Amino acid sequence: MPVPTYDQFIEPILRYLAATPEGATARDAHEAAADALNLSEPQRQELIASGQATYKNRAGWAHDRLKRAGLSSSAKRGHWKLTDAGVTYTAQHPQPLTADEVERLAIGFMDVKLKSPTDAIPLDGQEQPPPALSSATVSPDDRLEQALLELREATAADLLDNLLQVSPNRFEVIVLDVLHNLGYGASRNDLQRVGGSGDGGIDGVISLDKLGLEKVYVQAKRWQGTVGRPELQAFYGALAGQKAKRGVFITTSGFTAQAIDFSRSVEGMVLVDGSRLVNLMMDHEVGVTSRLLKLPKLDSDYFDEE
């Protein structure tokens, strides 16, 4: 028997989390769902191409849908817990969910963005994902592209969850790793963390040349609240105190319109919000690994007569 599809994991995970109000580890939720679905040992041993157990992968996607529906959250790394809305939902649905309701949870919230501050303004160059297409009207290539976008968005959400849970010091190190992978500094040693008391609003310094004559100053804020104009003005003041010409302000959150306008009114300031940061991490494989998919394509030239 094949492992059930991810939609069939939604209710077992929902019920298990409802029975554990304090939340549970993802691992425990995986096993509880597998037990509820009476998965056999061969089913539990089945792996997807990346090497992950199929049932764990599908349980993860089921929880992703619950998060997008606003019913659950990743309270801390590897820890799942129902939101207040999730607690209310389970109380209002004590009986097994209908097939239509499971389908609504499985596909009705796919386009919901995770971790988007209401007053944050998207930075220039950040494209919005295209709307989901009907699988009955698109080609396999289009479906593959859509699946890749969905996988990328889910990974971005997981990255942001993890960034919000690391310590401020660790976040500053991660930011410098990202900037180094972008090509700043001849070596990783050219990027130094400065953060701490008395840092004057500067968390990191990048030496662009071996003598350290050209520097970029970095401020890294692991925030959930939106960054406003006052924070950027303070950073600009810290740059002026260092007689710096270039500064990068990086946050896990977003920037208000007033903050973005201020950054454009001064020279040498670059903003990186949470969305741009996690995309840079995926593009340059910081905290992320990629797997290669081999897609066969006909080589028509091979069949040409010489």
C-alpha positions as a Markdown table, in Angstrom:
| # | Residue | x | y | z |
|---|---|---|---|---|
| 1 | Met | 0.0 | 0.0 | 0.0 |
| 2 | Pro | 1.3 | 3.5 | -0.9 |
| 3 | Val | 1.8 | 6.0 | 1.9 |
| 4 | Pro | -1.3 | 8.3 | 2.2 |
| 5 | Thr | -1.2 | 11.6 | 0.5 |
| 6 | Tyr | -0.3 | 14.7 | 2.6 |
| 7 | Asp | -4.0 | 15.8 | 2.9 |
| 8 | Gln | -4.7 | 12.6 | 4.8 |
| 9 | Phe | -2.1 | 13.7 | 7.4 |
| 10 | Ile | -3.9 | 17.0 | 8.2 |
| 11 | Glu | -6.5 | 15.7 | 10.6 |
| 12 | Pro | -4.3 | 13.3 | 12.5 |
| 13 | Ile | -1.8 | 16.1 | 13.1 |
| 14 | Leu | -4.5 | 18.6 | 14.0 |
| 15 | Arg | -6.0 | 16.2 | 16.5 |
| 16 | Tyr | -2.7 | 15.3 | 18.1 |
| 17 | Leu | -1.7 | 18.9 | 18.6 |
| 18 | Ala | -5.2 | 19.6 | 20.0 |
| 19 | Ala | -4.5 | 16.8 | 22.6 |
| 20 | Thr | -1.1 | 18.4 | 23.5 |
| 21 | Pro | -1.9 | 22.0 | 24.3 |
| 22 | Glu | 1.7 | 22.8 | 25.2 |
| 23 | Gly | 2.7 | 21.7 | 21.7 |
| 24 | Ala | 4.9 | 18.9 | 20.5 |
| 25 | Thr | 8.0 | 18.2 | 18.6 |
| 26 | Ala | 7.7 | 17.7 | 14.9 |
| 27 | Arg | 9.1 | 14.2 | 15.3 |
| 28 | Asp | 6.4 | 13.2 | 17.8 |
| 29 | Ala | 3.7 | 14.7 | 15.6 |
| 30 | His | 5.1 | 12.6 | 12.6 |
| 31 | Glu | 4.9 | 9.4 | 14.7 |
| 32 | Ala | 1.5 | 10.2 | 16.1 |
| 33 | Ala | 0.1 | 10.8 | 12.6 |
| 34 | Ala | 1.7 | 7.6 | 11.3 |
| 35 | Asp | 0.1 | 5.6 | 14.2 |
| 36 | Ala | -3.3 | 7.2 | 13.6 |
| 37 | Leu | -3.1 | 6.2 | 10.0 |
| 38 | Asn | -2.0 | 2.7 | 10.9 |
| 39 | Leu | 1.1 | 2.9 | 8.7 |
| 40 | Ser | 2.9 | -0.4 | 8.3 |
| 41 | Glu | 6.7 | -0.8 | 8.8 |
| 42 | Pro | 7.3 | -0.9 | 5.0 |
| 43 | Gln | 5.3 | 2.3 | 4.6 |
| 44 | Arg | 7.4 | 4.0 | 7.3 |
| 45 | Gln | 10.6 | 2.9 | 5.6 |
| 46 | Glu | 9.6 | 4.3 | 2.2 |
| 47 | Leu | 11.8 | 7.3 | 1.2 |
| 48 | Ile | 11.4 | 10.2 | -1.2 |
| 49 | Ala | 14.2 | 11.1 | -3.6 |
| 50 | Ser | 16.0 | 13.3 | -1.1 |
| 51 | Gly | 16.3 | 10.4 | 1.4 |
| 52 | Gln | 13.6 | 11.7 | 3.8 |
| 53 | Ala | 11.0 | 9.3 | 5.0 |
| 54 | Thr | 7.9 | 9.8 | 2.8 |
| 55 | Tyr | 5.5 | 9.9 | 5.8 |
| 56 | Lys | 7.5 | 12.5 | 7.5 |
| 57 | Asn | 7.7 | 14.6 | 4.4 |
| 58 | Arg | 3.9 | 14.4 | 3.9 |
| 59 | Ala | 3.3 | 15.2 | 7.6 |
| 60 | Gly | 5.4 | 18.3 | 7.2 |
| 61 | Trp | 3.4 | 19.4 | 4.2 |
| 62 | Ala | 0.2 | 18.8 | 6.2 |
| 63 | His | 1.5 | 21.0 | 9.0 |
| 64 | Asp | 2.5 | 23.7 | 6.4 |
| 65 | Arg | -1.2 | 23.8 | 5.3 |
| 66 | Leu | -2.3 | 24.1 | 8.9 |
| 67 | Lys | 0.1 | 27.0 | 9.4 |
| 68 | Arg | -1.2 | 28.7 | 6.2 |
| 69 | Ala | -4.8 | 28.3 | 7.5 |
| 70 | Gly | -3.7 | 30.0 | 10.7 |
| 71 | Leu | -4.4 | 27.0 | 12.8 |
| 72 | Ser | -0.9 | 26.1 | 13.9 |
| 73 | Ser | 2.6 | 27.6 | 14.2 |
| 74 | Ser | 6.2 | 26.6 | 14.7 |
| 75 | Ala | 6.5 | 28.0 | 18.2 |
| 76 | Lys | 10.2 | 27.2 | 18.2 |
| 77 | Arg | 12.5 | 25.2 | 16.1 |
| 78 | Gly | 11.1 | 21.7 | 15.4 |
| 79 | His | 8.1 | 22.4 | 17.7 |
| 80 | Trp | 4.5 | 22.6 | 16.6 |
| 81 | Lys | 1.7 | 24.1 | 18.5 |
| 82 | Leu | -1.9 | 25.1 | 17.7 |
| 83 | Thr | -2.7 | 28.8 | 17.6 |
| 84 | Asp | -5.7 | 30.2 | 19.4 |
| 85 | Ala | -7.6 | 29.9 | 16.1 |
| 86 | Gly | -6.6 | 26.3 | 15.9 |
| 87 | Val | -7.8 | 25.5 | 19.4 |
| 88 | Thr | -11.1 | 27.2 | 18.6 |
| 89 | Tyr | -11.3 | 25.3 | 15.2 |
| 90 | Thr | -10.9 | 21.9 | 16.8 |
| 91 | Ala | -13.4 | 22.7 | 19.5 |
| 92 | Gln | -15.9 | 23.6 | 16.8 |
| 93 | His | -15.1 | 20.5 | 14.7 |
| 94 | Pro | -15.2 | 17.6 | 17.3 |
| 95 | Gln | -16.3 | 15.1 | 14.7 |
| 96 | Pro | -14.1 | 13.8 | 11.9 |
| 97 | Leu | -13.6 | 16.4 | 9.2 |
| 98 | Thr | -15.5 | 15.9 | 6.0 |
| 99 | Ala | -13.7 | 15.3 | 2.7 |
| 100 | Asp | -14.6 | 18.8 | 1.5 |
| 101 | Glu | -13.2 | 20.4 | 4.7 |
| 102 | Val | -9.9 | 18.4 | 4.4 |
| 103 | Glu | -9.7 | 19.5 | 0.8 |
| 104 | Arg | -10.3 | 23.2 | 1.8 |
| 105 | Leu | -7.5 | 23.0 | 4.4 |
| 106 | Ala | -5.2 | 21.2 | 1.9 |
| 107 | Ile | -5.5 | 23.5 | -1.1 |
| 108 | Gly | -7.5 | 26.5 | 0.0 |
| 109 | Phe | -4.7 | 28.4 | 1.7 |
| 110 | Met | -1.8 | 27.6 | -0.7 |
| 111 | Asp | -1.4 | 31.2 | -1.7 |
| 112 | Val | -1.3 | 32.5 | 1.9 |
| 113 | Lys | 2.0 | 34.2 | 2.6 |
| 114 | Leu | 3.7 | 33.4 | 5.9 |
| 115 | Lys | 5.3 | 36.0 | 8.2 |
| 116 | Ser | 4.3 | 39.1 | 6.2 |
| 117 | Pro | 4.1 | 42.3 | 8.4 |
| 118 | Thr | 0.9 | 44.2 | 7.6 |
| 119 | Asp | 2.6 | 47.6 | 7.4 |
| 120 | Ala | 5.8 | 46.4 | 5.6 |
| 121 | Ile | 6.3 | 47.5 | 2.0 |
| 122 | Pro | 7.9 | 45.0 | -0.5 |
| 123 | Leu | 11.4 | 46.1 | -1.6 |
| 124 | Asp | 12.0 | 46.8 | -5.3 |
| 125 | Gly | 12.7 | 43.7 | -7.3 |
| 126 | Gln | 10.7 | 41.3 | -5.1 |
| 127 | Glu | 8.4 | 39.5 | -7.4 |
| 128 | Gln | 5.1 | 38.1 | -6.2 |
| 129 | Pro | 4.5 | 34.4 | -7.0 |
| 130 | Pro | 2.1 | 33.8 | -9.8 |
| 131 | Pro | -1.4 | 32.5 | -9.0 |
| 132 | Ala | -1.8 | 28.8 | -8.7 |
| 133 | Leu | -2.9 | 27.1 | -12.0 |
| 134 | Ser | -5.4 | 24.4 | -12.5 |
| 135 | Ser | -3.6 | 21.1 | -13.0 |
| 136 | Ala | -6.1 | 20.2 | -15.7 |
| 137 | Thr | -5.0 | 23.0 | -17.9 |
| 138 | Val | -1.3 | 23.2 | -17.5 |
| 139 | Ser | 1.6 | 21.2 | -19.0 |
| 140 | Pro | 3.9 | 19.0 | -16.9 |
| 141 | Asp | 6.6 | 21.7 | -17.3 |
| 142 | Asp | 4.2 | 24.3 | -15.9 |
| 143 | Arg | 3.2 | 22.0 | -13.0 |
| 144 | Leu | 6.9 | 21.4 | -12.3 |
| 145 | Glu | 7.6 | 25.1 | -12.2 |
| 146 | Gln | 4.6 | 25.7 | -9.9 |
| 147 | Ala | 5.8 | 22.9 | -7.6 |
| 148 | Leu | 9.3 | 24.4 | -7.4 |
| 149 | Leu | 7.9 | 27.7 | -6.5 |
| 150 | Glu | 5.8 | 26.1 | -3.8 |
| 151 | Leu | 8.8 | 24.2 | -2.4 |
| 152 | Arg | 10.9 | 27.4 | -2.4 |
| 153 | Glu | 8.2 | 29.3 | -0.6 |
| 154 | Ala | 7.9 | 26.6 | 2.0 |
| 155 | Thr | 11.7 | 26.5 | 2.5 |
| 156 | Ala | 11.7 | 30.3 | 2.8 |
| 157 | Ala | 9.1 | 30.1 | 5.6 |
| 158 | Asp | 11.1 | 27.5 | 7.4 |
| 159 | Leu | 14.2 | 29.6 | 7.1 |
| 160 | Leu | 12.5 | 32.6 | 8.5 |
| 161 | Asp | 11.1 | 30.6 | 11.4 |
| 162 | Asn | 14.7 | 29.4 | 12.2 |
| 163 | Leu | 16.2 | 32.9 | 11.9 |
| 164 | Leu | 13.6 | 34.2 | 14.4 |
| 165 | Gln | 14.6 | 31.5 | 16.9 |
| 166 | Val | 18.4 | 31.8 | 16.8 |
| 167 | Ser | 20.2 | 34.2 | 19.2 |
| 168 | Pro | 21.0 | 37.7 | 18.1 |
| 169 | Asn | 24.7 | 36.8 | 18.0 |
| 170 | Arg | 24.1 | 33.8 | 15.8 |
| 171 | Phe | 21.9 | 35.9 | 13.5 |
| 172 | Glu | 24.7 | 38.4 | 13.1 |
| 173 | Val | 27.1 | 35.5 | 12.1 |
| 174 | Ile | 24.5 | 34.2 | 9.6 |
| 175 | Val | 24.1 | 37.6 | 8.0 |
| 176 | Leu | 27.9 | 37.9 | 7.5 |
| 177 | Asp | 28.0 | 34.4 | 6.0 |
| 178 | Val | 25.3 | 35.4 | 3.5 |
| 179 | Leu | 27.2 | 38.6 | 2.6 |
| 180 | His | 30.4 | 36.6 | 2.1 |
| 181 | Asn | 28.7 | 34.1 | -0.1 |
| 182 | Leu | 27.4 | 37.1 | -2.1 |
| 183 | Gly | 31.1 | 37.9 | -2.8 |
| 184 | Tyr | 31.9 | 40.5 | -0.2 |
| 185 | Gly | 35.4 | 40.1 | 1.2 |
| 186 | Ala | 38.2 | 38.1 | -0.3 |
| 187 | Ser | 37.9 | 35.7 | 2.6 |
| 188 | Arg | 35.5 | 35.0 | 5.5 |
| 189 | Asn | 38.0 | 36.7 | 7.8 |
| 190 | Asp | 37.4 | 40.0 | 6.0 |
| 191 | Leu | 33.9 | 40.0 | 7.6 |
| 192 | Gln | 34.0 | 40.7 | 11.3 |
| 193 | Arg | 31.1 | 40.7 | 13.8 |
| 194 | Val | 31.1 | 43.8 | 16.0 |
| 195 | Gly | 27.8 | 43.5 | 17.8 |
| 196 | Gly | 27.5 | 43.9 | 21.5 |
| 197 | Ser | 27.1 | 46.7 | 24.1 |
| 198 | Gly | 28.6 | 49.9 | 22.8 |
| 199 | Asp | 28.6 | 48.8 | 19.2 |
| 200 | Gly | 27.1 | 52.2 | 18.1 |
| 201 | Gly | 24.5 | 50.5 | 16.0 |
| 202 | Ile | 27.1 | 48.5 | 14.0 |
| 203 | Asp | 26.9 | 44.7 | 14.1 |
| 204 | Gly | 29.4 | 43.8 | 11.4 |
| 205 | Val | 32.2 | 45.3 | 9.3 |
| 206 | Ile | 33.2 | 44.1 | 5.8 |
| 207 | Ser | 36.7 | 44.9 | 4.5 |
| 208 | Leu | 36.5 | 45.2 | 0.7 |
| 209 | Asp | 40.3 | 45.3 | 0.3 |
| 210 | Lys | 43.2 | 43.7 | 2.0 |
| 211 | Leu | 44.3 | 46.9 | 3.7 |
| 212 | Gly | 40.8 | 47.6 | 5.1 |
| 213 | Leu | 40.6 | 51.0 | 3.4 |
| 214 | Glu | 37.1 | 50.3 | 1.9 |
| 215 | Lys | 34.6 | 49.1 | 4.4 |
| 216 | Val | 30.9 | 48.2 | 4.5 |
| 217 | Tyr | 29.1 | 48.5 | 7.8 |
| 218 | Val | 26.2 | 46.1 | 8.7 |
| 219 | Gln | 23.3 | 46.2 | 11.1 |
| 220 | Ala | 21.5 | 43.0 | 11.6 |
| 221 | Lys | 18.2 | 43.0 | 13.4 |
| 222 | Arg | 16.3 | 39.8 | 14.3 |
| 223 | Trp | 13.0 | 41.5 | 14.7 |
| 224 | Gln | 9.4 | 40.5 | 14.2 |
| 225 | Gly | 8.1 | 44.1 | 14.3 |
| 226 | Thr | 8.5 | 46.3 | 11.2 |
| 227 | Val | 11.5 | 48.5 | 11.0 |
| 228 | Gly | 10.6 | 52.2 | 10.7 |
| 229 | Arg | 12.3 | 55.4 | 9.8 |
| 230 | Pro | 13.8 | 56.1 | 13.3 |
| 231 | Glu | 15.8 | 52.9 | 13.2 |
| 232 | Leu | 17.3 | 53.8 | 9.9 |
| 233 | Gln | 18.1 | 57.3 | 11.0 |
| 234 | Ala | 19.9 | 55.9 | 14.0 |
| 235 | Phe | 21.9 | 53.5 | 11.7 |
| 236 | Tyr | 22.7 | 56.4 | 9.4 |
| 237 | Gly | 24.0 | 58.3 | 12.4 |
| 238 | Ala | 26.2 | 55.4 | 13.4 |
| 239 | Leu | 27.6 | 55.3 | 9.8 |
| 240 | Ala | 28.3 | 59.0 | 10.0 |
| 241 | Gly | 30.1 | 58.4 | 13.3 |
| 242 | Gln | 32.3 | 55.8 | 11.5 |
| 243 | Lys | 32.8 | 58.2 | 8.5 |
| 244 | Ala | 31.4 | 55.3 | 6.5 |
| 245 | Lys | 30.2 | 55.6 | 2.9 |
| 246 | Arg | 28.3 | 52.2 | 2.7 |
| 247 | Gly | 25.9 | 50.5 | 5.1 |
| 248 | Val | 23.6 | 47.5 | 4.9 |
| 249 | Phe | 20.6 | 47.2 | 7.2 |
| 250 | Ile | 19.3 | 43.6 | 7.3 |
| 251 | Thr | 16.2 | 42.4 | 9.2 |
| 252 | Thr | 14.0 | 39.3 | 9.5 |
| 253 | Ser | 11.0 | 41.6 | 9.3 |
| 254 | Gly | 10.2 | 44.4 | 6.8 |
| 255 | Phe | 10.4 | 48.1 | 6.3 |
| 256 | Thr | 7.7 | 50.8 | 6.5 |
| 257 | Ala | 7.2 | 53.1 | 3.5 |
| 258 | Gln | 8.7 | 55.9 | 5.5 |
| 259 | Ala | 11.8 | 53.9 | 6.2 |
| 260 | Ile | 12.3 | 53.0 | 2.5 |
| 261 | Asp | 11.8 | 56.6 | 1.5 |
| 262 | Phe | 14.5 | 57.6 | 4.0 |
| 263 | Ser | 17.0 | 55.0 | 2.7 |
| 264 | Arg | 16.5 | 56.4 | -0.8 |
| 265 | Ser | 17.1 | 59.9 | 0.3 |
| 266 | Val | 20.6 | 59.1 | 1.5 |
| 267 | Glu | 23.6 | 57.6 | -0.3 |
| 268 | Gly | 25.2 | 54.3 | 0.3 |
| 269 | Met | 22.4 | 52.6 | 2.3 |
| 270 | Val | 21.0 | 49.2 | 1.2 |
| 271 | Leu | 18.0 | 47.5 | 2.8 |
| 272 | Val | 17.5 | 43.7 | 3.1 |
| 273 | Asp | 14.2 | 42.5 | 4.5 |
| 274 | Gly | 13.3 | 39.0 | 5.7 |
| 275 | Ser | 11.9 | 38.0 | 2.3 |
| 276 | Arg | 15.0 | 39.1 | 0.4 |
| 277 | Leu | 17.3 | 37.6 | 3.1 |
| 278 | Val | 15.8 | 34.1 | 2.9 |
| 279 | Asn | 15.9 | 34.2 | -0.9 |
| 280 | Leu | 19.6 | 35.1 | -0.8 |
| 281 | Met | 20.2 | 32.2 | 1.6 |
| 282 | Met | 18.5 | 29.8 | -0.8 |
| 283 | Asp | 20.2 | 31.2 | -3.9 |
| 284 | His | 23.6 | 31.0 | -2.2 |
| 285 | Glu | 23.0 | 27.9 | -0.1 |
| 286 | Val | 23.5 | 29.4 | 3.4 |
| 287 | Gly | 21.8 | 27.0 | 5.8 |
| 288 | Val | 20.2 | 25.3 | 2.8 |
| 289 | Thr | 21.2 | 22.3 | 0.7 |
| 290 | Ser | 19.9 | 21.6 | -2.8 |
| 291 | Arg | 19.3 | 18.4 | -4.6 |
| 292 | Leu | 19.7 | 17.8 | -8.3 |
| 293 | Leu | 16.7 | 16.5 | -10.3 |
| 294 | Lys | 17.5 | 14.8 | -13.6 |
| 295 | Leu | 14.7 | 15.7 | -16.1 |
| 296 | Pro | 14.9 | 13.7 | -19.4 |
| 297 | Lys | 14.5 | 15.7 | -22.6 |
| 298 | Leu | 14.7 | 14.3 | -26.1 |
| 299 | Asp | 17.8 | 15.2 | -28.1 |
| 300 | Ser | 16.4 | 15.3 | -31.6 |
| 301 | Asp | 19.8 | 16.0 | -33.1 |
| 302 | Tyr | 20.9 | 12.5 | -32.1 |
| 303 | Phe | 18.4 | 11.0 | -34.5 |
| 304 | Asp | 19.4 | 13.1 | -37.5 |
| 305 | Glu | 20.9 | 11.2 | -40.4 |
| 306 | Glu | 24.5 | 12.1 | -41.1 |
